[in-house]
Structure formats: structure tokens, C-alpha cells
């Protein structure tokens, strides 16, 4: 139960559909327009919200052509925001990581689900100690709350940032702790899976819905497809109408559903993310989640 535990596309899609009732409602277009990439439709938009995994990178590898596309969009005067559900990285680390991959994003162009959650922790638990389910190397200096790696100690709430180190023992301990005393469970990455070099990894959202189903606990979600993430991103684009903003992503149930629910246009990227090497028409038809545009890569 970690990044090394991969999952199949159909399994992930079926699981997304099974927890659809916990996701936002949205209105979708009746059909999708095919485009060669973002440059093909750039004149229709003033800003692009870019998912990371499956759009800009796969694991720790930049997707071919993505750096050049971002550079050209800047030259055309487009506003760019990375809107990612990656919650393991501080903003500083995230910017450094993107620069290592060849992108030139600045700190004020990155909105992560970690930041979205951190800014709202006080509303969930005004005081108390958080136990973080996180990667061993994760640090919490950017979080203005009492947060420590959870290893079974008594805490007042749980903050789920990463599944990188999760194993059956930790998950069983978490189940037992919540059954013993229910307390807030914050999920700072609602994704069920993420595309990596070895396949699809199970992400915090996967385990969050296990808790919801098995223990009748309703976690608090921060990140796509929920409105909190899109609200934070739109605040960085004052004066730009929602219909002039495109959400670009590889996942129907987070990027496309969330973007449509936020009143944005949506661009579905097929070839490097959740649906890589799979036809997408059946998944779109089966879910009813219809993007405005579809392309093989950005």
C-alpha cells in the first residue's frame, strides 16, 4: 500500500464512479472538440490551470513537449497556474522540483492541495495536535499548527499528505485509532491514483474513501475536484472571467469534473496520465464527464 503498489486504469475509474456521490455536481458540454494541444486553442483563453502529474510530468520525468508549450504560452501573454493535488511538497520544494524538470514556474504560480488545506486547518481544528500521514522526509515548517509524523501516538486530528510510506500495519493502526475515538481527518490529496513511471500509485484519496466506507467517517477534502482548490486558484487571476480560464488535466473525476463545477472550460489530456494507452470514449460516456476539449498532450 504505497507508491510501489500500482493499480489499473479500469479499477481506478470504477472506484472513482463508486464514490461519485461525494464529489461536486457539474454541468458539462454536449460534445468535446478535438485539438492538437493548448497552442491550438490558446486564443480562446487568458489563463490556464495546469495539473501536474499526467500533464507536465509523469513521476519525476517531464513529459516531452510540456516545457516548450509552457514557454510558448508565456510568450503569448497567457497566465499560468499549476493546480496540483501533490501534497508532499512545501511550496519552496515544489518550485525547485518544477525548475529541475525544466519549467520556470514561480512560487505565486503554484497552488497545491497542501497549501489549500494548510490555510484552512484552523477552521477544522482551532487547537490541538495533528498526526501527519506523510512521506518520511516530509517536513512541516510551512504549517502554522502542531504537526508531527504519526506513528500511533495520541493526536487530536489526522492530516493525510502522502501514501508513500503507508503499509497495512499503519493503516490498521489508523483504523483502530479512529474507531477508538473519532476526530477530524483531513485529506490534502483527494486523488485516488497518480501516474508514475511504474504505473498508477494509490494516493491519499484512495485510503480516505476506505475510511469513509469502512468506519462511517467523513474526511474533510482539500484539493481538486473540490471548490476550495479552484477558489484559491481563481483568486490569483483577478479580472479574468471563468469562461476565459481553462482547467487542463488528465483525470475526469478530479480535473475535468472539478473544473466544470467551478465554471471553467476544461481540456482533457489523454496520453500520459490515468488513461495512457487506453481509449477514452468509453470512460467519458460511462461517467458522463464531458470535457470541452481533448488532446493527446499539451
Backbone as numpy.savetxt, mean C-alpha at the origin, in Angstrom:
# Nx Ny Nz CAx CAy CAz Cx Cy Cz
5.67 -17.89 7.28 4.83 -16.69 7.28 5.71 -15.44 7.28
6.40 -15.23 6.18 7.31 -14.11 6.10 7.43 -13.70 4.65
8.37 -12.82 4.34 8.60 -12.43 2.97 9.00 -13.61 2.10
9.50 -14.68 2.70 9.89 -15.86 1.94 8.72 -16.80 1.67
7.58 -16.50 2.24 6.40 -17.34 2.07 5.55 -16.73 0.96
5.69 -17.22 -0.26 5.02 -16.61 -1.39 3.64 -17.20 -1.61
2.83 -16.46 -2.34 1.44 -16.79 -2.57 1.13 -16.61 -4.04
0.08 -17.27 -4.54 -0.29 -17.16 -5.93 -1.26 -16.02 -6.20
-1.29 -15.57 -7.45 -2.15 -14.46 -7.84 -3.63 -14.77 -7.62
-4.07 -15.95 -8.05 -5.49 -16.29 -7.89 -5.87 -16.36 -6.41
-5.00 -16.94 -5.58 -5.27 -17.00 -4.14 -5.39 -15.60 -3.56
-4.48 -14.72 -3.95 -4.51 -13.35 -3.44 -5.79 -12.64 -3.89
-6.14 -12.79 -5.16 -7.36 -12.17 -5.66 -8.59 -12.67 -4.92
-8.68 -13.98 -4.73 -9.83 -14.55 -4.03 -9.92 -14.04 -2.60
-8.77 -13.90 -1.95 -8.78 -13.39 -0.58 -9.20 -11.92 -0.55
-8.72 -11.13 -1.50 -9.17 -9.73 -1.57 -10.68 -9.67 -1.73
-11.23 -10.50 -2.58 -12.67 -10.50 -2.79 -13.42 -10.90 -1.52
-12.86 -11.82 -0.75 -13.54 -12.30 0.45 -13.60 -11.26 1.56
-12.70 -10.27 1.51 -12.71 -9.22 2.54 -13.14 -7.88 1.95
-13.82 -7.95 0.81 -14.27 -6.75 0.11 -15.21 -5.90 0.97
-15.96 -6.55 1.84 -16.92 -5.82 2.68 -16.23 -4.88 3.66
-14.94 -5.04 3.86 -14.20 -4.16 4.77 -13.52 -3.02 4.02
-13.75 -2.92 2.74 -13.09 -1.92 1.91 -14.06 -0.82 1.52
-13.53 0.31 1.04 -14.41 1.41 0.63 -15.28 1.03 -0.56
-16.36 1.77 -0.74 -17.22 1.65 -1.90 -16.77 2.67 -2.94
-16.94 2.33 -4.21 -16.52 3.24 -5.27 -17.38 3.06 -6.50
-17.37 4.09 -7.34 -18.04 4.05 -8.64 -16.96 3.96 -9.71
-17.15 3.07 -10.68 -16.13 2.82 -11.68 -16.64 3.17 -13.08
-15.72 3.43 -14.01 -16.15 3.66 -15.40 -16.72 2.37 -16.01
-17.41 2.51 -17.10 -18.00 1.34 -17.75 -16.99 0.57 -18.58
-15.91 1.22 -18.97 -14.88 0.55 -19.76 -13.52 1.16 -19.49
-12.49 0.42 -19.88 -11.11 0.82 -19.67 -10.47 1.18 -21.00
-9.72 2.27 -21.03 -8.97 2.66 -22.23 -7.54 2.14 -22.13
-7.07 1.55 -23.20 -5.70 1.06 -23.24 -4.75 2.22 -23.57
-3.59 2.24 -22.91 -2.58 3.25 -23.22 -1.21 2.57 -23.21
-0.25 3.19 -23.87 1.09 2.61 -23.94 1.89 2.87 -22.68
1.46 3.84 -21.88 2.17 4.22 -20.67 1.71 5.60 -20.23
2.28 6.09 -19.14 1.82 7.37 -18.59 2.08 8.54 -19.52
3.13 8.47 -20.32 3.42 9.58 -21.22 2.34 9.71 -22.29
1.67 8.61 -22.59 0.60 8.60 -23.59 -0.61 9.39 -23.13
-0.83 9.48 -21.81 -2.02 10.14 -21.27 -1.65 11.34 -20.40
-0.40 11.74 -20.41 0.08 12.77 -19.49 -0.66 14.09 -19.64
-1.08 14.42 -20.86 -1.76 15.70 -21.08 -3.11 15.77 -20.38
-3.66 14.63 -19.98 -4.96 14.62 -19.32 -4.87 14.87 -17.81
-3.63 14.95 -17.28 -3.47 15.03 -15.83 -2.42 16.07 -15.45
-2.61 16.61 -14.25 -1.64 17.54 -13.68 -0.76 16.86 -12.64
-1.22 15.71 -12.12 -0.48 15.03 -11.06 -0.71 13.53 -11.14
0.30 12.79 -10.71 0.21 11.33 -10.66 0.59 10.85 -9.26
-0.25 10.00 -8.70 0.08 9.28 -7.47 0.61 7.91 -7.90
1.84 7.61 -7.55 2.50 6.41 -8.03 2.65 5.39 -6.91
2.04 4.23 -7.10 2.35 3.12 -6.21 3.82 2.76 -6.41
4.39 2.10 -5.42 5.80 1.74 -5.51 5.98 0.33 -6.03
5.66 -0.67 -5.20 5.86 -2.06 -5.59 4.96 -2.42 -6.77
5.57 -2.90 -7.86 4.81 -3.28 -9.05 4.66 -2.17 -10.06
5.02 -0.94 -9.69 4.94 0.20 -10.59 6.32 0.82 -10.80
6.99 1.12 -9.69 8.35 1.67 -9.75 9.41 0.59 -9.56
9.10 -0.39 -8.74 10.09 -1.41 -8.40 9.42 -2.75 -8.12
10.21 -3.80 -8.21 9.82 -5.13 -7.74 10.87 -5.52 -6.71
10.46 -5.62 -5.44 11.43 -5.85 -4.39 12.44 -4.71 -4.37
13.71 -5.02 -4.50 14.77 -4.02 -4.44 15.32 -3.70 -5.83
14.51 -3.91 -6.87 14.94 -3.70 -8.25 14.01 -2.73 -8.95
14.56 -1.68 -9.56 13.74 -0.74 -10.32 13.21 -1.42 -11.57
11.96 -1.15 -11.92 11.36 -1.71 -13.13 11.94 -0.98 -14.35
12.34 -1.72 -15.37 12.91 -1.07 -16.56 12.00 0.01 -17.12
12.56 1.18 -17.38 11.82 2.29 -17.96 11.15 3.21 -16.96
11.05 2.79 -15.68 10.32 3.60 -14.70 11.07 4.89 -14.38
12.37 4.81 -14.23 13.16 6.02 -13.91 13.04 7.04 -15.04
13.16 6.57 -16.27 13.06 7.47 -17.42 11.68 8.09 -17.52
10.63 7.31 -17.22 9.27 7.84 -17.27 9.08 8.95 -16.24
9.54 8.72 -15.03 9.43 9.74 -13.97 10.17 11.01 -14.39
11.33 10.85 -14.96 12.12 12.01 -15.40 11.37 12.81 -16.47
10.76 12.11 -17.43 10.04 12.79 -18.50 8.78 13.48 -17.97
8.08 12.85 -17.03 6.90 13.49 -16.46 7.28 14.79 -15.76
8.41 14.79 -15.08 8.88 16.04 -14.44 9.15 17.11 -15.49
9.77 16.72 -16.57 10.09 17.69 -17.62 8.82 18.30 -18.20
7.73 17.54 -18.13 6.45 18.05 -18.64 5.67 18.82 -17.57
6.27 19.01 -16.42 5.66 19.84 -15.38 4.63 19.13 -14.53
4.62 17.80 -14.51 3.64 17.06 -13.72 4.09 16.93 -12.26
3.13 17.04 -11.35 3.40 16.78 -9.94 3.37 15.28 -9.69
4.33 14.81 -8.91 4.46 13.38 -8.64 4.50 13.12 -7.15
3.69 12.15 -6.71 3.68 11.72 -5.32 3.77 10.19 -5.30
4.72 9.65 -4.56 4.74 8.21 -4.33 3.78 7.94 -3.17
2.76 7.13 -3.45 1.78 6.76 -2.42 1.91 5.26 -2.21
2.58 4.89 -1.13 2.97 3.51 -0.94 2.46 2.95 0.39
2.17 1.67 0.39 1.80 0.97 1.62 2.99 0.31 2.29
4.20 0.63 1.86 5.40 0.12 2.51 5.58 0.85 3.85
5.48 0.12 4.95 5.48 0.75 6.27 6.73 0.47 7.09
7.70 -0.24 6.52 8.90 -0.57 7.27 9.90 0.58 7.32
9.79 1.50 6.36 10.81 2.52 6.22 10.38 3.85 6.82
11.29 4.54 7.49 11.06 5.94 7.81 11.09 6.73 6.51
10.60 7.94 6.53 10.59 8.75 5.31 12.02 8.94 4.79
12.95 9.21 5.70 14.34 9.41 5.29 14.90 8.16 4.60
14.62 7.00 5.17 15.09 5.76 4.59 14.43 5.50 3.24
13.13 5.80 3.15 12.42 5.59 1.89 13.01 6.44 0.78
13.28 7.71 1.06 13.85 8.60 0.04 15.22 8.08 -0.40
16.03 7.66 0.56 17.35 7.10 0.23 17.21 5.86 -0.64
16.25 5.02 -0.32 16.02 3.80 -1.09 15.63 4.12 -2.52
14.72 5.08 -2.71 14.32 5.44 -4.06 15.50 6.02 -4.85
16.32 6.80 -4.17 17.48 7.37 -4.86 18.47 6.28 -5.25
18.61 5.27 -4.41 19.47 4.14 -4.74 18.98 3.42 -5.99
17.65 3.38 -6.16 17.06 2.75 -7.33 17.14 3.63 -8.58
17.52 4.91 -8.41 17.67 5.81 -9.54 16.63 6.90 -9.64
15.66 6.92 -8.72 14.61 7.94 -8.73 15.07 9.17 -7.95
14.46 10.32 -8.24 14.87 11.57 -7.61 13.79 12.14 -6.70
12.95 11.31 -6.13 11.89 11.81 -5.27 12.46 12.48 -4.03
11.79 13.56 -3.61 12.17 14.26 -2.39 11.26 13.83 -1.24
11.62 14.22 -0.04 10.86 13.79 1.14 9.40 14.24 1.07
9.13 15.41 0.50 7.75 15.89 0.43 6.99 15.32 -0.75
7.59 14.35 -1.45 6.91 13.66 -2.53 6.62 12.19 -2.20
6.81 11.82 -0.95 6.58 10.44 -0.54 5.54 10.43 0.59
4.44 9.73 0.37 3.42 9.51 1.40 3.34 8.00 1.61
3.77 7.56 2.77 3.72 6.13 3.08 2.61 5.87 4.08
2.11 4.64 4.05 1.08 4.28 5.02 1.62 4.36 6.45
2.92 4.22 6.61 3.54 4.41 7.93 3.29 5.83 8.42
3.56 6.81 7.56 3.35 8.21 7.93 1.87 8.49 8.21
1.00 7.91 7.38 -0.43 8.10 7.56 -0.86 7.58 8.93
-0.35 6.41 9.31 -0.70 5.83 10.60 -0.11 6.62 11.76
1.17 6.97 11.63 1.86 7.65 12.72 1.16 8.96 13.08
0.69 9.68 12.08 0.05 10.98 12.35 -1.29 10.84 13.05
-1.80 9.60 13.15 -3.12 9.39 13.73 -3.10 8.45 14.93
-1.94 8.05 15.40 -1.87 7.11 16.52 -2.51 7.67 17.78
-2.34 8.97 18.02 -2.92 9.58 19.22 -4.44 9.45 19.24
-5.05 9.48 18.08 -6.51 9.36 18.02 -6.97 7.94 18.35
-6.09 6.96 18.12 -6.42 5.57 18.42 -6.12 5.24 19.87
-4.96 5.69 20.34 -4.52 5.41 21.71 -3.75 6.63 22.20
-4.43 7.56 22.91 -3.78 8.81 23.32 -2.55 8.60 24.19
-2.59 7.59 25.01 -1.45 7.30 25.88 -1.25 5.79 25.92
-0.06 5.38 26.30 0.19 3.95 26.43 1.36 3.51 25.58
1.60 2.22 25.62 2.77 1.65 24.98 2.33 0.75 23.83
2.98 0.95 22.66 2.69 0.17 21.47 3.71 -0.95 21.32
3.22 -2.14 21.00 4.09 -3.24 20.61 4.10 -3.34 19.10
5.27 -3.20 18.49 5.38 -3.17 17.03 5.71 -4.55 16.48
4.90 -4.99 15.52 5.24 -6.15 14.71 5.98 -5.58 13.51
7.28 -5.75 13.49 8.11 -5.02 12.54 9.34 -5.83 12.17
10.03 -5.39 11.14 11.30 -6.01 10.77 12.31 -5.78 11.89
13.20 -6.71 12.12 14.17 -6.57 13.23 14.97 -5.28 13.17
15.27 -4.82 11.95 16.08 -3.61 11.81 15.27 -2.33 11.88
13.95 -2.43 11.96 13.10 -1.25 11.97 13.33 -0.45 13.25
13.38 0.87 13.10 13.53 1.78 14.23 12.35 2.74 14.24
12.08 3.32 15.38 10.84 4.06 15.58 11.08 5.51 15.99
12.22 6.06 15.60 12.56 7.42 15.99 11.64 8.46 15.37
10.94 8.09 14.31 10.02 9.02 13.64 8.62 8.98 14.24
8.41 8.12 15.23 7.08 7.94 15.79 6.99 8.60 17.17
6.17 9.64 17.32 6.06 10.35 18.60 5.17 9.61 19.59
5.53 8.39 19.89 4.78 7.57 20.84 5.75 6.54 21.40
5.31 5.85 22.43 6.13 4.80 23.03 5.94 3.52 22.22
6.95 3.17 21.43 6.88 2.02 20.54 8.12 1.16 20.76
7.89 -0.14 20.85 9.00 -1.08 21.01 8.67 -2.36 20.26
9.69 -3.04 19.80 9.47 -4.34 19.14 8.73 -5.26 20.10
7.69 -5.91 19.59 6.89 -6.78 20.45 7.43 -8.20 20.44
7.67 -8.74 21.61 8.15 -10.11 21.74 7.39 -10.85 22.82
6.15 -10.43 23.06 5.29 -11.09 24.04 5.02 -10.28 25.28
5.67 -9.14 25.45 5.48 -8.31 26.64 4.10 -7.65 26.63
3.66 -7.21 27.78 2.36 -6.56 27.89 2.43 -5.16 27.30
1.53 -4.84 26.40 1.46 -3.52 25.78 0.00 -3.09 25.73
-0.22 -1.81 25.37 -1.58 -1.27 25.32 -2.18 -1.30 23.92
-1.36 -1.53 22.93 -1.84 -1.61 21.56 -0.77 -2.24 20.69
-1.20 -2.71 19.51 -0.27 -3.35 18.58 -0.20 -2.52 17.30
1.02 -2.29 16.82 1.27 -1.53 15.61 1.95 -2.46 14.60
1.23 -2.81 13.55 1.70 -3.78 12.56 2.33 -3.02 11.40
3.68 -3.10 11.30 4.41 -2.40 10.26 4.93 -3.32 9.17
5.25 -4.55 9.53 5.89 -5.46 8.58 5.62 -6.90 8.98
5.61 -7.78 7.99 5.51 -9.21 8.26 6.83 -9.92 7.99
7.91 -9.15 7.83 9.20 -9.73 7.44 9.69 -10.79 8.41
9.45 -10.59 9.70 9.97 -11.52 10.71 8.86 -12.36 11.33
7.65 -12.27 10.78 6.54 -13.00 11.39 6.69 -14.50 11.15
6.40 -15.27 12.18 6.44 -16.73 12.07 5.26 -17.29 12.86
4.98 -18.60 12.75 3.82 -19.15 13.44 3.84 -18.93 14.95
5.01 -18.95 15.57 5.10 -18.74 17.01 4.65 -17.34 17.40
5.15 -16.33 16.66 4.78 -14.95 16.96 3.29 -14.74 16.71
2.77 -15.30 15.61 1.36 -15.12 15.30 0.48 -15.77 16.37
0.88 -16.96 16.83 0.11 -17.62 17.89 0.15 -16.81 19.18
1.30 -16.22 19.49 1.42 -15.38 20.69 0.54 -14.14 20.58
0.50 -13.57 19.36 -0.34 -12.39 19.14 -1.81 -12.75 19.30
-2.23 -13.87 18.73 -3.61 -14.33 18.89 -3.96 -14.49 20.37
-3.06 -15.14 21.11 -3.31 -15.39 22.53 -3.39 -14.10 23.31
-2.51 -13.14 23.00 -2.50 -11.87 23.72 -3.79 -11.11 23.49
-4.28 -11.11 22.25 -5.51 -10.38 21.95 -6.73 -11.08 22.55
-6.72 -12.40 22.54 -7.81 -13.13 23.18 -7.85 -12.88 24.67
-6.66 -12.75 25.27 -6.59 -12.49 26.71 -7.11 -11.10 27.05
-6.73 -10.12 26.21 -7.20 -8.74 26.45 -7.24 -8.00 25.12
-8.44 -7.68 24.66 -8.54 -6.95 23.41 -8.05 -5.52 23.60
-7.34 -5.04 22.59 -6.77 -3.69 22.61 -6.58 -3.25 21.16
-6.27 -1.99 20.90 -6.18 -1.52 19.52 -5.12 -2.29 18.72
-5.48 -2.58 17.49 -4.56 -3.19 16.53 -4.52 -2.28 15.31
-3.41 -1.61 15.09 -3.25 -0.69 13.97 -2.46 -1.38 12.87
-3.00 -1.35 11.66 -2.35 -1.95 10.51 -1.86 -0.82 9.61
-0.54 -0.66 9.54 0.03 0.42 8.75 0.40 -0.03 7.34
-0.02 -1.22 6.96 0.12 -1.69 5.59 -1.03 -2.64 5.29
-2.10 -2.14 4.65 -3.28 -2.97 4.40 -3.11 -4.00 3.28
-1.98 -3.97 2.56 -1.80 -4.92 1.46 -1.85 -6.36 1.96
-2.48 -7.23 1.17 -2.42 -8.66 1.44 -1.11 -9.25 0.94
-0.64 -8.77 -0.20 0.59 -9.28 -0.80 1.38 -8.14 -1.41
2.65 -8.42 -1.71 3.50 -7.46 -2.43 4.38 -8.24 -3.39
4.63 -7.70 -4.60 5.48 -8.39 -5.57 6.95 -8.25 -5.20
7.63 -9.38 -5.13 9.07 -9.41 -4.87 9.74 -10.30 -5.90
11.06 -10.28 -5.89 11.78 -11.06 -6.90 11.41 -12.54 -6.86
11.07 -13.05 -5.70 10.78 -14.48 -5.54 9.29 -14.80 -5.68
8.45 -13.80 -5.83 7.01 -14.03 -5.93 6.24 -13.04 -5.09
5.05 -13.41 -4.65 4.20 -12.53 -3.86 4.37 -12.86 -2.37
4.79 -11.88 -1.61 4.93 -12.08 -0.17 3.63 -11.73 0.54
3.35 -12.40 1.63 2.19 -12.07 2.46 2.54 -10.86 3.33
1.68 -9.87 3.29 1.93 -8.60 3.95 1.02 -8.42 5.17
1.21 -7.34 5.96 0.41 -7.16 7.18 -1.10 -7.27 6.99
-1.63 -6.78 5.87 -3.07 -6.88 5.65 -3.58 -8.31 5.67
-2.77 -9.22 5.20 -3.16 -10.64 5.21 -3.43 -11.10 6.64
-2.52 -10.76 7.54 -2.66 -11.19 8.93 -3.72 -10.39 9.67
-3.92 -9.13 9.25 -4.96 -8.32 9.87 -6.33 -8.95 9.67
-6.59 -9.43 8.47 -7.90 -10.02 8.20 -8.01 -11.40 8.83
-6.89 -12.07 9.07 -6.93 -13.29 9.88 -7.43 -12.97 11.29
-6.90 -11.89 11.88 -7.33 -11.49 13.22 -8.82 -11.13 13.22
-9.23 -10.41 12.19 -10.63 -9.99 12.12 -11.56 -11.20 12.01
-11.16 -12.17 11.23 -12.02 -13.34 11.02 -11.98 -14.31 12.20
-10.79 -14.53 12.74 -10.62 -15.56 13.77 -10.99 -15.08 15.17
-10.73 -13.79 15.44 -10.89 -13.29 16.81 -11.96 -12.23 16.94
-12.65 -11.93 15.85 -13.69 -10.89 15.88 -13.13 -9.56 16.34
-11.90 -9.28 15.89 -11.23 -8.02 16.20 -11.23 -7.18 14.91
-11.57 -5.92 15.01 -11.53 -5.07 13.84 -10.31 -4.16 13.91
-9.25 -4.50 13.17 -8.08 -3.63 13.16 -8.42 -2.26 12.57
-7.57 -1.30 12.87 -7.69 0.04 12.30 -6.68 0.13 11.16
-7.17 0.37 9.95 -6.32 0.34 8.76 -5.90 1.75 8.35
-4.62 1.90 8.03 -4.10 3.14 7.46 -3.32 2.80 6.20
-3.69 3.45 5.10 -3.05 3.18 3.82 -4.09 2.85 2.77
-3.65 2.67 1.54 -4.56 2.31 0.45 -5.24 0.98 0.74
-6.53 0.83 0.47 -7.41 1.70 -0.32 -8.20 2.70 0.51
-7.82 2.94 1.75 -8.64 3.74 2.66 -8.41 5.23 2.45
-9.43 6.00 2.81 -9.44 7.43 2.49 -8.31 8.18 3.16
-7.85 7.72 4.35 -6.82 8.48 5.07 -5.57 8.68 4.22
-5.15 7.65 3.48 -3.95 7.77 2.65 -4.16 8.75 1.50
-5.30 8.65 0.84 -5.56 9.52 -0.30 -5.77 10.97 0.14
-6.37 11.16 1.30 -6.52 12.52 1.82 -5.16 13.16 2.06
-4.23 12.42 2.64 -2.90 12.97 2.90 -2.18 13.30 1.60
-2.34 12.44 0.58 -1.70 12.71 -0.70 -2.31 13.93 -1.38
-3.62 14.04 -1.36 -4.27 15.17 -2.03 -3.94 16.50 -1.36
-3.67 16.47 -0.07 -3.29 17.70 0.62 -1.98 18.28 0.09
-1.16 17.42 -0.52 0.10 17.89 -1.10 -0.07 18.45 -2.50
-1.30 18.42 -3.00 -1.59 18.88 -4.37 -2.68 19.94 -4.36
-2.49 21.03 -3.61 -3.55 22.05 -3.52 -3.83 22.68 -4.88
-5.11 22.89 -5.13 -5.51 23.56 -6.37 -5.68 22.62 -7.55
-5.32 21.35 -7.39 -5.48 20.40 -8.49 -6.77 19.62 -8.28
-7.64 19.65 -9.26 -8.92 18.97 -9.16 -8.71 17.45 -9.14
-9.55 16.72 -8.38 -9.38 15.26 -8.30 -9.36 14.59 -9.67
-10.19 15.04 -10.61 -10.24 14.40 -11.91 -9.00 14.66 -12.76
-8.11 15.55 -12.27 -6.84 15.81 -12.95 -5.68 15.09 -12.23
-6.03 14.22 -11.30 -5.04 13.41 -10.59 -5.27 11.95 -10.95
-4.20 11.23 -11.29 -4.31 9.81 -11.62 -3.60 8.98 -10.58
-4.30 7.98 -10.05 -3.69 6.98 -9.18 -3.18 5.85 -10.06
-1.89 5.55 -9.96 -1.26 4.55 -10.81 -0.83 3.37 -9.95
-1.37 2.18 -10.22 -1.04 1.04 -9.37 -1.23 -0.29 -10.05
-0.73 -1.33 -9.40 -0.78 -2.68 -9.97 -1.84 -3.57 -9.32
-2.53 -3.05 -8.31 -3.45 -3.89 -7.54 -4.87 -3.32 -7.62
-5.80 -4.13 -8.05 -7.17 -3.67 -8.22 -7.79 -3.25 -6.90
-7.60 -4.03 -5.85 -8.33 -3.83 -4.60 -7.72 -2.76 -3.69
-6.53 -2.28 -4.00 -5.95 -1.21 -3.18 -5.79 0.06 -4.01
-5.00 -0.01 -5.08 -4.72 1.18 -5.88 -5.94 1.65 -6.67
-6.55 0.75 -7.42 -7.64 1.15 -8.30 -8.93 1.41 -7.52
-9.30 0.52 -6.64 -10.47 0.74 -5.80 -10.30 1.99 -4.95
-9.15 2.13 -4.30 -8.93 3.30 -3.45 -8.92 4.60 -4.22
-8.28 4.59 -5.38 -8.25 5.80 -6.19 -9.63 6.22 -6.65
-10.42 5.24 -7.10 -11.79 5.55 -7.54 -12.64 6.06 -6.38
-12.49 5.44 -5.21 -13.26 5.88 -4.05 -12.90 7.31 -3.65
-11.65 7.71 -3.94 -11.20 9.07 -3.61 -11.57 10.08 -4.69
-12.24 9.63 -5.74 -12.66 10.53 -6.80 -11.60 10.81 -7.84
-10.54 9.99 -7.87 -9.45 10.19 -8.82 -9.65 9.31 -10.05
-8.93 9.61 -11.10 -8.84 8.70 -12.23 -7.80 7.63 -11.87
-7.87 6.48 -12.54 -7.00 5.38 -12.17 -6.31 4.78 -13.39
-5.06 4.34 -13.18 -4.27 3.69 -14.23 -3.78 2.36 -13.68
-4.17 1.29 -14.33 -3.83 -0.06 -13.91 -2.59 -0.52 -14.67
-1.54 -0.89 -13.90 -0.27 -1.35 -14.49 -0.20 -2.87 -14.32
-0.05 -3.59 -15.42 -0.29 -5.03 -15.41 0.94 -5.93 -15.27
2.08 -5.54 -15.80 3.11 -6.53 -16.10 4.13 -6.83 -15.01
4.19 -6.05 -13.95 5.27 -6.25 -12.98 4.79 -6.41 -11.54
3.50 -6.47 -11.33 2.98 -6.53 -9.97 2.18 -7.77 -9.71
1.05 -7.61 -9.04 0.23 -8.73 -8.63 -0.19 -9.60 -9.81
-0.45 -8.98 -10.98 -1.00 -9.73 -12.10 0.04 -10.01 -13.18
1.31 -9.93 -12.84 2.37 -10.24 -13.80 2.20 -11.66 -14.32
2.29 -11.78 -15.65 2.18 -13.08 -16.33 0.78 -13.68 -16.24
-0.20 -12.86 -15.95 -1.59 -13.32 -15.92 -2.43 -12.36 -16.78
-3.41 -12.91 -17.46 -4.39 -12.05 -18.11 -5.21 -11.33 -17.06
-5.63 -10.11 -17.34 -6.30 -9.31 -16.31 -7.80 -9.14 -16.54
-8.28 -9.44 -17.73 -9.70 -9.20 -18.02 -10.62 -9.96 -17.08
-10.28 -11.22 -16.79 -11.14 -12.02 -15.91 -11.15 -11.47 -14.50
-10.02 -10.93 -14.04 -9.95 -10.38 -12.69 -10.75 -9.08 -12.60
-10.67 -8.26 -13.63 -11.46 -7.02 -13.64 -12.95 -7.35 -13.67
-13.33 -8.27 -14.53 -14.74 -8.66 -14.63 -15.22 -9.31 -13.35
-14.39 -10.17 -12.75 -14.79 -10.87 -11.54 -14.96 -9.97 -10.34
-14.19 -8.90 -10.29 -14.26 -7.98 -9.15 -15.18 -6.80 -9.40
-15.37 -6.45 -10.67 -16.12 -5.24 -10.99 -15.32 -3.97 -10.75
-14.03 -4.11 -10.45 -13.15 -2.96 -10.23 -12.54 -2.60 -11.57
-13.06 -1.54 -12.18 -12.70 -1.18 -13.56 -11.84 0.07 -13.55
-10.59 -0.01 -14.02 -9.74 1.18 -14.08 -10.12 2.06 -15.28
-9.73 3.33 -15.21 -9.96 4.22 -16.34 -9.02 3.89 -17.48
-7.76 3.56 -17.12 -6.75 3.26 -18.13 -6.00 1.99 -17.71
-5.42 1.31 -18.70 -4.63 0.12 -18.43 -3.40 0.15 -19.34
-2.24 -0.22 -18.76 -1.02 -0.26 -19.54 -0.13 -1.39 -19.02
0.80 -1.83 -19.83 1.68 -2.93 -19.41 2.70 -2.46 -18.37
3.16 -1.24 -18.50 4.11 -0.63 -17.55 4.02 0.88 -17.72
4.60 1.62 -16.76 4.48 3.07 -16.86 5.37 3.65 -17.93
